[in-house]
C-alpha cells in the first residue's frame, strides 16, 4: 500500500505534482489543509488532496474522473486527478466571488425575489441536468455556492462522493438530509434537492432560519409570495423524500411568476394554522387523527338526520356569496410599444421595443449559409417580448460596472458614451442583465437565437432585412459603405432602423446570445425557448460587426465563441420578458 503524503504537512509555497510544471501552493481553504488554492503556469486552481481515512484511493480517482465530465456554467469545471506514488489530488477551477454564507449577511431578513432568482436559476437548471445523468453534488451547503456578479455557481461538485461518509467537516450539518444521519449513508440526487430547498429558504428568510425546525419554524406566509406559492415551497421542504420537488427549475419558475402577479388564494389565518400543525404530525398521528375526524363527521351526520324537536325553529336564508374577482390581466396590446424602465439607483434601463407573437422560417433560406444554419425550419413565438432598440452602450454598461465594482471594459480609444460596449464576455453580459433585473424588478436576459433572428428579419426572408445585398446607410461592416467600416464601432443608431424599430441588427458589433451553440439545427426547438446542451462549452454570437465582411452579418449567420472570451467587435443587447394573462411560464 502506498504511503501518500500527509496533507497536514503541506506548507505555503510548496511544489506538488510533477517537477517540470508543478503546482505551487498558495493558501489552504480549510483548517485541515486538505483543500488548497495553488498556481500552475500563472493560472489558479483548487487542489483537493486524498485523505486515507475517508475511503479508498481507487474510489477517489474514479470519482474525480467521473465528475471531470460535468460541464455547466453554474458548476466550476473539474479536471482529471493527479496520481503518483507521493501525491494524489483532484483539480478544479477557482470560482472567485464570495460564498453564499457571506453573501446572505447582506440580507439578514431575506433577499428580494429578483436576487433569489438570479442566485438559484442556473443552479436549479444545472442540478436538473446532471441528475438525469445519475450525478449529484452531494454536499451542497452555504460554502459550496459562490456568488459571482449576482449569479450562483456551485463549487467542489461531487468532490466528496468517494468518501464512506460525508461528515460535518465536509458539509454544514444543518443541510444534512435525514438519510445522511443513518448508519448506511444513502447519497442520491434527493440529497441535493433537500439541501437546495433549505438553501432557498435561507435566502428567502435569512440564514438564521437554518437553525430552526422547518416543520414548526417556517412562517405561515411570505410577504413577496402568494399563499399558493409559499404553500408549495413549504411542502417541498418536508423531510420525507417523496415530498421533494421533481424539478428544481419548476421551483424557481413559480417564484419568478410572483414578480409579476400573485396567485389568488382564499386561505384564512385559521387554515394556515391548521396546515402548519399538520406538517408537525407523524404519519401515525395523522392516521389516528383521520379516524377521529371521520368519527366526528359520522356522528354529526347521524345527529343531523334526527327529526327536529317540536319547539319552534327559525329558518335563516343562506348568505349569497360573491364570486372572487378575477386577477387583473395584462393585455399585450395594451402595453406601450416602447418602454424605458427606471432603475432603482437612478437613470433608466435600455430602451426596449415591443415585438408581437409570430411564426417564421428560421435558418438559411437563400442557400448562402453554412451548415450550422441548416435545416431551415418553422419556429413559433407564441408570446410577445421586448428587445432593446439599440445595442447596450458604454454609458449603460459603465453605470452597472461602477455600481458593482467591476473594471470598466476598454474602448480601444474610440470613445465611450453612446458607442456599443465592447470587450465584454458572455458572463459580463449575463451579469449586466441580472443587475438590470434587480434594478427594475423585471426579468431581463440575453435574447434567444429565435428572438434575435426574428427581430433581425422583421418579417423578411432575405439575407438582410432590407434585401440580399448590403446598402449604404443600413449597416456597419467591413465594406458596407459607412465611415466606420473596418475601422471602429459606430455610435448606436447611426444607421437606419428595421421595420420593428430596431437598430444595428446587421453589423456594428456581433451580439452575445443566451443559447448554447449547436453545430446544426437538427433537434432545435420549434417554439421560442433557450436552447441548452449537456455540455455547453460555447455560446452563440449573431449579427456580424464593423470588422466582418457583409456575409457574416446576415440574419441567419451564427457562430460560436467561448463564453469567457472578449473582443473589440463583440457586444450585446437585452430582452425583457412580458408576463401575459394567466401565463406564468417562461422561456427556460
C-alpha positions as CSV (number, residue, x, y, z in Angstrom):
1,X,0.0,0.0,0.0
2,X,1.3,3.4,-0.9
3,X,2.2,5.9,1.9
4,X,0.8,9.0,0.4
5,X,1.9,12.4,1.5
6,X,0.0,13.6,4.7
7,X,-1.9,16.8,3.8
8,X,-1.4,18.1,7.3
9,X,2.3,18.6,6.4
10,X,1.6,20.7,3.4
11,X,3.0,24.3,3.5
12,X,2.5,27.6,1.6
13,X,4.9,27.8,-1.3
14,X,5.4,24.0,-1.5
15,X,5.6,22.4,-5.0
16,X,3.4,19.4,-5.6
17,X,2.8,17.3,-8.7
18,X,5.3,16.9,-11.4
19,X,8.8,18.5,-11.2
20,X,8.8,20.3,-14.6
21,X,5.4,22.1,-14.2
22,X,4.4,21.8,-10.5
23,X,1.5,23.4,-8.7
24,X,2.7,26.0,-6.1
25,X,0.5,26.0,-3.0
26,X,-0.8,29.5,-2.2
27,X,-3.0,29.0,0.9
28,X,-5.3,26.3,2.4
29,X,-9.0,26.7,2.1
30,X,-9.9,24.6,5.2
31,X,-8.3,24.1,8.6
32,X,-7.4,20.5,7.9
33,X,-5.3,21.6,4.9
34,X,-6.9,19.1,2.6
35,X,-8.0,21.8,0.1
36,X,-5.6,24.4,-1.3
37,X,-5.6,27.2,-3.9
38,X,-2.5,26.7,-6.0
39,X,-0.9,28.3,-9.1
40,X,0.4,26.5,-12.2
41,X,1.8,28.4,-15.1
42,X,0.3,31.6,-13.8
43,X,-3.3,30.1,-13.5
44,X,-5.0,29.4,-10.2
45,X,-6.5,26.0,-9.4
46,X,-8.2,24.3,-6.4
47,X,-6.5,21.1,-5.3
48,X,-8.3,18.6,-3.1
49,X,-5.9,16.0,-1.6
50,X,-6.8,12.4,-0.9
51,X,-7.4,11.6,2.7
52,X,-6.6,8.0,3.5
53,X,-9.0,7.7,6.4
54,X,-12.1,8.7,4.3
55,X,-12.1,5.9,1.7
56,X,-10.1,4.0,-0.9
57,X,-7.8,5.8,-3.3
58,X,-9.3,3.9,-6.2
59,X,-12.7,5.3,-5.3
60,X,-11.1,8.8,-5.1
61,X,-9.6,8.6,-8.5
62,X,-12.7,7.0,-10.1
63,X,-14.9,9.7,-8.6
64,X,-12.6,12.6,-9.7
65,X,-12.5,11.2,-13.3
66,X,-16.3,10.8,-13.4
67,X,-17.1,14.4,-12.2
68,X,-14.4,15.9,-14.6
69,X,-17.0,15.2,-17.4
70,X,-19.6,17.6,-15.8
71,X,-19.9,20.8,-17.9
72,X,-22.3,23.7,-17.0
73,X,-21.9,27.4,-16.5
74,X,-23.3,27.1,-12.9
75,X,-20.7,24.5,-12.0
76,X,-17.0,25.2,-11.6
77,X,-15.1,22.9,-14.0
78,X,-13.4,19.8,-12.6
79,X,-10.3,18.3,-14.2
80,X,-8.8,14.8,-14.2
81,X,-7.0,13.9,-11.0
82,X,-3.2,13.7,-10.4
83,X,-1.8,10.4,-9.2
84,X,1.7,9.4,-8.3
85,X,3.4,7.3,-5.5
86,X,3.5,10.5,-3.4
87,X,0.7,12.8,-4.5
88,X,-3.0,12.1,-5.1
89,X,-5.3,15.1,-5.6
90,X,-8.2,16.3,-7.7
91,X,-8.1,19.6,-9.6
92,X,-10.8,22.2,-10.3
93,X,-11.1,25.8,-11.4
94,X,-11.1,28.7,-9.0
95,X,-14.5,30.3,-8.8
96,X,-13.9,33.7,-7.2
97,X,-16.7,35.8,-5.8
98,X,-17.9,35.3,-2.3
99,X,-19.6,32.2,-0.7
100,X,-23.3,32.2,-0.1
101,X,-22.8,32.4,3.7
102,X,-21.0,35.7,3.3
103,X,-23.4,37.0,0.7
104,X,-26.5,36.3,2.8
105,X,-25.1,38.5,5.5
106,X,-26.3,41.4,3.5
107,X,-29.9,40.1,3.8
108,X,-30.5,39.0,7.4
109,X,-34.2,39.1,6.9
110,X,-34.2,37.5,3.4
111,X,-33.2,38.7,-0.1
112,X,-35.6,40.2,-2.7
113,X,-37.1,37.8,-5.1
114,X,-35.1,39.0,-8.1
115,X,-31.9,38.3,-6.1
116,X,-33.1,34.9,-5.1
117,X,-33.9,34.1,-8.8
118,X,-30.6,35.3,-10.0
119,X,-28.8,33.2,-7.4
120,X,-30.6,29.9,-7.9
121,X,-32.0,29.9,-11.5
122,X,-28.9,28.4,-13.2
123,X,-28.1,26.2,-10.2
124,X,-31.6,24.7,-10.4
125,X,-31.2,24.0,-14.2
126,X,-27.7,22.6,-13.7
127,X,-28.8,20.2,-10.9
128,X,-31.8,19.0,-13.0
129,X,-29.4,18.4,-15.9
130,X,-26.8,16.4,-14.0
131,X,-29.4,14.5,-12.0
132,X,-30.7,13.0,-15.3
133,X,-27.2,11.5,-15.8
134,X,-27.1,10.0,-12.3
135,X,-24.7,12.6,-10.9
136,X,-25.1,14.8,-7.9
137,X,-23.3,17.4,-5.8
138,X,-23.5,15.5,-2.5
139,X,-22.5,18.3,-0.1
140,X,-24.5,21.3,-1.1
141,X,-24.3,24.0,1.6
142,X,-23.6,27.7,2.1
143,X,-19.9,27.2,1.4
144,X,-20.4,25.1,-1.7
145,X,-22.1,28.0,-3.6
146,X,-20.2,31.1,-4.6
147,X,-21.9,34.3,-5.8
148,X,-20.2,35.9,-8.9
149,X,-21.8,39.0,-10.3
150,X,-25.1,38.1,-8.6
151,X,-25.2,34.6,-10.1
152,X,-24.8,31.4,-8.0
153,X,-22.1,28.9,-9.0
154,X,-21.6,25.5,-7.4
155,X,-18.0,24.6,-6.3
156,X,-16.5,21.3,-5.5
157,X,-19.2,19.5,-7.4
158,X,-19.2,15.8,-6.5
159,X,-15.7,16.0,-4.9
160,X,-16.7,14.2,-1.7
161,X,-18.8,11.5,-3.2
162,X,-16.0,9.0,-2.9
163,X,-16.0,9.1,0.9
164,X,-17.5,6.4,3.0
165,X,-19.4,9.1,4.9
166,X,-19.9,12.8,4.5
167,X,-19.4,14.4,7.9
168,X,-19.8,17.8,9.4
169,X,-16.2,18.6,8.3
170,X,-17.3,18.3,4.7
171,X,-20.8,19.8,4.9
172,X,-22.9,22.1,7.2
173,X,-24.9,19.6,9.3
174,X,-27.9,21.9,9.1
175,X,-28.2,20.9,5.5
176,X,-27.9,17.1,6.2
177,X,-30.9,15.2,4.8
178,X,-32.3,12.5,7.1
179,X,-30.7,9.8,5.0
180,X,-27.2,11.2,5.9
181,X,-27.9,10.5,9.6
182,X,-28.4,6.8,9.1
183,X,-25.6,4.2,9.7
184,X,-25.6,3.3,6.0
185,X,-25.4,6.8,4.5
186,X,-27.6,7.0,1.4
187,X,-26.4,9.6,-1.1
188,X,-28.5,10.4,-4.2
189,X,-29.9,13.3,-6.1
190,X,-32.6,13.6,-3.5
191,X,-30.0,14.9,-1.0
192,X,-29.2,17.7,-3.4
193,X,-32.9,18.6,-3.6
194,X,-33.3,18.6,0.2
195,X,-30.3,20.9,0.6
196,X,-31.4,23.1,-2.3
197,X,-34.8,23.8,-0.7
198,X,-33.2,24.7,2.6
199,X,-30.7,27.0,0.9
200,X,-33.6,28.6,-1.0
201,X,-35.4,29.2,2.3
202,X,-32.3,30.6,3.9
203,X,-32.1,33.1,1.1
204,X,-35.8,34.0,1.2
205,X,-36.0,34.3,5.0
206,X,-32.4,34.9,6.2
207,X,-29.6,32.4,7.0
208,X,-30.8,32.0,10.7
209,X,-33.8,30.0,9.5
210,X,-31.5,27.0,9.1
211,X,-31.2,26.9,12.9
212,X,-34.9,26.2,13.3
213,X,-37.0,23.1,12.8
214,X,-38.6,23.5,9.4
215,X,-41.7,21.6,10.4
216,X,-42.6,24.3,13.0
217,X,-40.2,27.2,12.5
218,X,-41.2,28.4,9.0
219,X,-43.6,31.3,8.9
220,X,-47.2,30.9,7.6
221,X,-46.7,33.4,4.8
222,X,-44.0,35.2,2.9
223,X,-44.5,38.9,2.1
224,X,-43.5,38.7,-1.5
225,X,-45.0,35.3,-2.4
226,X,-48.6,34.3,-2.9
227,X,-50.1,31.9,-0.4
228,X,-50.3,29.2,-3.0
229,X,-46.6,29.6,-4.0
230,X,-45.5,29.7,-0.3
231,X,-47.5,26.6,0.4
232,X,-45.8,24.6,-2.3
233,X,-42.4,25.7,-1.2
234,X,-43.1,24.6,2.4
235,X,-44.4,21.3,1.2
236,X,-41.2,20.7,-0.8
237,X,-39.2,21.4,2.3
238,X,-40.7,18.4,4.2
239,X,-38.1,15.8,5.2
240,X,-39.5,12.7,3.5
241,X,-38.0,12.1,0.1
242,X,-41.5,11.8,-1.5
243,X,-42.1,15.5,-0.8
244,X,-39.0,16.8,-2.5
245,X,-39.6,18.6,-5.9
246,X,-39.2,16.6,-9.1
247,X,-37.8,19.6,-10.9
248,X,-35.8,22.4,-9.3
249,X,-36.3,24.6,-12.3
250,X,-40.0,24.4,-11.6
251,X,-39.4,25.7,-8.1
252,X,-37.7,28.8,-9.5
253,X,-40.4,29.2,-12.1
254,X,-43.2,29.6,-9.6
255,X,-41.1,32.0,-7.6
256,X,-40.4,34.1,-10.7
257,X,-44.1,34.2,-11.5
258,X,-44.6,36.2,-8.3
259,X,-42.5,39.0,-9.7
260,X,-45.4,39.8,-12.0
261,X,-48.6,38.8,-10.2
262,X,-49.6,36.7,-7.2
263,X,-51.9,33.7,-7.5
264,X,-55.3,34.2,-5.8
265,X,-56.0,32.3,-2.6
266,X,-58.9,32.3,-0.2
267,X,-56.8,30.8,2.6
268,X,-57.5,32.2,6.1
269,X,-55.3,32.5,9.1
270,X,-57.1,29.5,10.6
271,X,-56.4,27.4,7.6
272,X,-52.8,28.4,7.6
273,X,-52.5,27.4,11.3
274,X,-54.1,24.0,10.6
275,X,-51.7,23.4,7.7
276,X,-48.8,24.4,9.9
277,X,-49.9,22.0,12.6
278,X,-50.4,19.1,10.2
279,X,-46.8,19.5,9.0
280,X,-45.6,18.6,12.5
281,X,-47.6,15.4,12.8
282,X,-46.1,12.0,12.2
283,X,-47.8,9.5,9.8
284,X,-49.2,7.5,12.8
285,X,-50.7,10.6,14.4
286,X,-52.2,11.6,11.0
287,X,-53.8,8.2,10.7
288,X,-55.3,8.4,14.2
289,X,-56.4,12.0,13.6
290,X,-58.1,11.0,10.3
291,X,-60.1,8.2,12.0
292,X,-61.2,10.5,14.8
293,X,-62.2,13.1,12.2
294,X,-64.3,10.6,10.3
295,X,-66.0,9.5,13.6
296,X,-67.0,13.1,14.3
297,X,-68.3,13.5,10.8
298,X,-70.4,10.3,11.1
299,X,-71.8,11.4,14.4
300,X,-72.7,14.8,13.1
301,X,-74.4,13.2,10.1
302,X,-76.5,10.9,12.4
303,X,-77.4,13.8,14.6
304,X,-78.4,15.9,11.6
305,X,-80.8,13.2,10.3
306,X,-82.8,13.0,13.6
307,X,-86.3,14.5,13.4
308,X,-86.4,18.1,14.8
309,X,-87.8,18.8,18.2
310,X,-91.4,20.3,18.4
311,X,-90.1,23.7,19.5
312,X,-90.2,26.5,17.0
313,X,-87.2,26.8,14.7
314,X,-86.3,30.0,12.9
315,X,-85.2,29.3,9.3
316,X,-82.4,31.5,8.0
317,X,-81.8,32.4,4.4
318,X,-78.4,31.2,3.2
319,X,-75.9,34.1,2.6
320,X,-75.3,35.0,-1.0
321,X,-71.5,34.8,-1.6
322,X,-70.0,36.9,-4.4
323,X,-67.6,35.0,-6.7
324,X,-64.0,36.1,-6.2
325,X,-62.9,38.8,-8.6
326,X,-60.6,37.6,-11.4
327,X,-57.0,38.8,-11.1
328,X,-56.3,41.8,-13.4
329,X,-54.9,40.6,-16.7
330,X,-52.2,42.1,-18.6
331,X,-53.2,42.7,-22.2
332,X,-50.3,42.5,-24.7
333,X,-52.0,45.1,-26.9
334,X,-52.3,47.5,-24.0
335,X,-48.6,47.5,-23.2
336,X,-46.6,50.5,-24.5
337,X,-44.8,50.0,-27.8
338,X,-41.6,51.5,-26.5
339,X,-40.6,51.2,-22.8
340,X,-37.7,52.7,-20.8
341,X,-37.9,51.4,-17.3
342,X,-36.5,53.4,-14.3
343,X,-33.6,52.0,-12.3
344,X,-33.7,51.9,-8.6
345,X,-30.3,53.6,-8.4
346,X,-31.4,56.3,-10.8
347,X,-31.5,56.6,-14.6
348,X,-33.2,54.1,-16.9
349,X,-32.7,50.7,-18.4
350,X,-32.1,50.3,-22.1
351,X,-35.0,51.5,-24.3
352,X,-36.9,48.4,-25.4
353,X,-39.3,47.8,-28.3
354,X,-42.3,45.5,-28.2
355,X,-42.3,42.6,-30.6
356,X,-45.5,40.7,-31.1
357,X,-46.0,36.9,-31.3
358,X,-45.1,35.4,-34.7
359,X,-44.3,32.4,-36.8
360,X,-41.4,32.5,-39.2
361,X,-38.8,30.4,-41.1
362,X,-35.5,30.3,-39.2
363,X,-32.2,29.5,-40.8
364,X,-30.6,29.7,-44.3
365,X,-33.4,30.3,-46.9
366,X,-31.2,31.6,-49.7
367,X,-28.7,28.8,-49.9
368,X,-26.0,31.3,-48.9
369,X,-25.2,30.0,-45.4
370,X,-23.1,27.4,-43.7
371,X,-24.2,24.0,-42.4
372,X,-24.9,25.4,-38.9
373,X,-27.7,27.5,-40.4
374,X,-29.5,24.3,-41.7
375,X,-32.0,22.9,-41.9
376,X,-34.3,25.9,-42.3
377,X,-37.3,25.3,-40.1
378,X,-40.5,26.9,-39.0
379,X,-40.5,28.4,-35.5
380,X,-43.4,29.7,-33.4
381,X,-43.0,32.7,-31.0
382,X,-46.3,32.3,-29.1
383,X,-45.7,35.2,-26.7
384,X,-44.5,38.6,-27.4
385,X,-41.4,40.1,-25.8
386,X,-39.5,43.4,-25.5
387,X,-36.0,43.7,-27.1
388,X,-33.6,46.7,-26.8
389,X,-33.8,49.1,-29.7
390,X,-30.0,49.6,-29.6
391,X,-27.0,47.6,-28.6
392,X,-26.1,48.2,-24.9
393,X,-23.9,51.2,-24.8
394,X,-20.8,52.1,-22.7
395,X,-22.9,54.7,-20.8
396,X,-25.3,51.9,-19.7
397,X,-22.7,49.3,-19.0
398,X,-20.3,51.7,-17.2
399,X,-23.1,52.6,-14.8
400,X,-23.5,48.9,-14.0
401,X,-19.8,48.3,-13.7
402,X,-19.3,51.2,-11.2
403,X,-22.3,50.1,-9.2
404,X,-21.0,46.6,-8.8
405,X,-17.3,47.4,-8.5
406,X,-16.3,45.7,-11.8
407,X,-13.5,47.0,-14.0
408,X,-14.5,49.2,-16.9
409,X,-14.0,47.5,-20.3
410,X,-11.5,49.0,-22.7
411,X,-12.9,51.2,-25.5
412,X,-9.9,50.8,-27.8
413,X,-9.6,54.6,-27.9
414,X,-12.7,55.0,-29.9
415,X,-14.7,56.7,-27.2
416,X,-17.4,55.5,-24.8
417,X,-20.8,57.2,-24.4
418,X,-23.3,56.1,-27.0
419,X,-21.0,53.6,-28.7
420,X,-21.9,49.9,-28.1
421,X,-19.9,48.4,-25.2
422,X,-17.2,46.1,-26.4
423,X,-14.6,43.8,-24.8
424,X,-17.2,42.1,-22.6
425,X,-17.6,38.3,-22.2
426,X,-20.9,36.4,-22.3
427,X,-20.6,36.2,-18.5
428,X,-20.2,40.0,-18.3
429,X,-23.4,40.4,-20.4
430,X,-25.3,37.9,-18.2
431,X,-24.2,39.8,-15.1
432,X,-25.5,43.0,-16.6
433,X,-28.9,41.5,-17.3
434,X,-29.1,40.2,-13.8
435,X,-28.3,43.7,-12.4
436,X,-30.9,45.4,-14.7
437,X,-33.4,42.8,-13.5
438,X,-32.7,43.6,-9.8
439,X,-32.8,47.4,-10.5
440,X,-36.2,47.3,-12.3
441,X,-37.8,44.3,-10.6
442,X,-38.5,42.9,-14.1
443,X,-36.9,39.9,-15.9
444,X,-34.2,40.8,-18.4
445,X,-31.9,38.3,-20.1
446,X,-30.0,37.9,-23.4
447,X,-32.1,37.1,-26.5
448,X,-32.7,33.5,-27.5
449,X,-31.5,32.7,-31.1
450,X,-35.1,32.6,-32.1
451,X,-35.9,36.0,-30.7
452,X,-32.8,37.5,-32.2
453,X,-33.3,36.1,-35.7
454,X,-36.9,37.1,-35.9
455,X,-36.0,40.6,-34.6
456,X,-33.3,40.9,-37.3
457,X,-35.5,39.6,-40.1
458,X,-38.5,41.8,-39.2
459,X,-40.8,39.6,-41.4
460,X,-38.2,39.4,-44.2
461,X,-36.8,36.2,-45.8
462,X,-33.8,37.8,-47.5
463,X,-30.2,37.8,-46.3
464,X,-30.7,41.2,-44.6
465,X,-33.9,42.8,-43.5
466,X,-33.6,45.3,-46.4
467,X,-32.5,42.8,-49.2
468,X,-29.9,40.3,-50.2
469,X,-27.0,42.7,-50.6
470,X,-25.7,45.4,-48.3
471,X,-26.6,49.1,-48.9
472,X,-25.0,52.2,-47.6
473,X,-26.8,53.7,-44.6
474,X,-28.1,50.4,-43.4
475,X,-25.2,48.5,-41.8
476,X,-21.6,49.0,-40.4
477,X,-19.3,46.2,-41.6
478,X,-16.0,45.8,-43.5
479,X,-17.5,47.1,-46.8
480,X,-21.0,48.3,-46.0
481,X,-20.5,51.9,-47.2
482,X,-20.2,53.7,-43.8
483,X,-17.4,55.9,-42.5
484,X,-16.7,53.3,-39.7
485,X,-16.3,50.3,-42.0
486,X,-13.3,48.2,-40.9
487,X,-12.1,51.0,-38.6
488,X,-14.2,51.0,-35.4
489,X,-17.7,50.8,-33.9
490,X,-20.2,53.5,-34.7
491,X,-22.5,55.2,-32.2
492,X,-25.6,53.2,-31.8
493,X,-28.5,54.1,-34.1
494,X,-26.2,55.6,-36.8
495,X,-27.8,53.6,-39.5
496,X,-31.5,53.1,-40.5
497,X,-33.8,51.1,-38.2
498,X,-35.6,48.0,-39.4
499,X,-39.4,47.8,-39.6
500,X,-39.6,46.7,-36.0
501,X,-37.8,49.9,-34.9
502,X,-34.5,48.1,-34.1
503,X,-31.1,49.5,-34.9
504,X,-27.8,47.8,-35.8
505,X,-29.1,44.2,-36.2
506,X,-26.7,43.8,-39.0
507,X,-23.1,44.9,-38.2
508,X,-21.6,47.4,-35.7
509,X,-21.0,44.7,-33.0
510,X,-21.8,41.0,-33.0
511,X,-24.1,40.2,-30.1
512,X,-24.0,37.5,-27.4
513,X,-27.0,35.2,-27.3
514,X,-28.4,33.3,-24.3
515,X,-28.3,29.8,-26.0
516,X,-25.6,27.2,-26.1
517,X,-24.0,26.7,-29.5
518,X,-25.1,23.7,-31.6
519,X,-23.5,22.6,-34.9
520,X,-26.8,22.4,-36.8
521,X,-30.5,22.9,-36.3
522,X,-31.1,19.2,-36.0
523,X,-33.3,18.8,-32.9
524,X,-33.7,22.6,-32.5
525,X,-36.8,23.8,-30.6
526,X,-39.8,24.7,-32.7
527,X,-41.1,27.2,-30.1
528,X,-39.3,30.1,-28.5
529,X,-37.0,28.9,-25.7
530,X,-33.4,29.0,-24.7
531,X,-31.7,26.0,-26.4
532,X,-29.3,24.4,-23.8
533,X,-27.0,21.4,-24.1
534,X,-25.5,18.8,-21.8
535,X,-22.0,20.3,-22.4
536,X,-22.4,24.0,-23.0
537,X,-18.8,24.8,-23.9
538,X,-19.7,27.6,-26.3
539,X,-22.3,30.3,-26.7
540,X,-23.7,32.0,-29.8
541,X,-22.8,35.3,-31.4
542,X,-25.1,36.9,-34.0
543,X,-25.2,39.8,-36.4
544,X,-21.6,40.5,-37.6
545,X,-19.6,43.6,-36.9
546,X,-17.7,46.6,-38.1
547,X,-14.7,44.2,-38.6
548,X,-16.6,41.4,-40.5
549,X,-17.4,41.0,-44.2
550,X,-21.1,41.5,-45.1
551,X,-21.8,37.8,-45.3
552,X,-21.2,37.4,-41.6
553,X,-23.9,39.9,-40.8
554,X,-26.8,38.1,-42.5
555,X,-29.9,37.4,-40.4
556,X,-29.2,33.7,-40.3
557,X,-25.5,33.7,-39.7
558,X,-24.4,32.2,-36.4
559,X,-21.1,31.4,-34.9
560,X,-19.6,30.2,-31.7
561,X,-17.3,31.6,-29.0
562,X,-16.1,30.6,-25.6
563,X,-18.2,32.5,-23.0
564,X,-15.2,33.9,-21.2
565,X,-13.7,35.4,-24.3
566,X,-13.8,39.2,-25.2
567,X,-13.3,41.1,-28.4
568,X,-13.4,44.6,-29.7
569,X,-16.2,43.7,-32.1
570,X,-18.5,41.8,-29.7
571,X,-21.3,43.4,-27.6
572,X,-24.9,42.5,-26.8
573,X,-28.5,43.7,-26.5
574,X,-31.2,42.6,-24.0
575,X,-34.6,41.1,-23.9
576,X,-37.3,41.8,-21.3
577,X,-39.8,39.1,-20.6
578,X,-43.5,40.0,-20.8
579,X,-45.9,38.3,-18.4
580,X,-49.3,37.9,-20.0
581,X,-52.7,37.0,-18.6
582,X,-52.6,33.8,-16.6
583,X,-49.5,32.5,-18.3
584,X,-46.9,32.1,-15.7
585,X,-44.3,30.1,-17.7
586,X,-41.1,31.5,-19.1
587,X,-38.7,30.5,-21.7
588,X,-36.2,28.3,-20.0
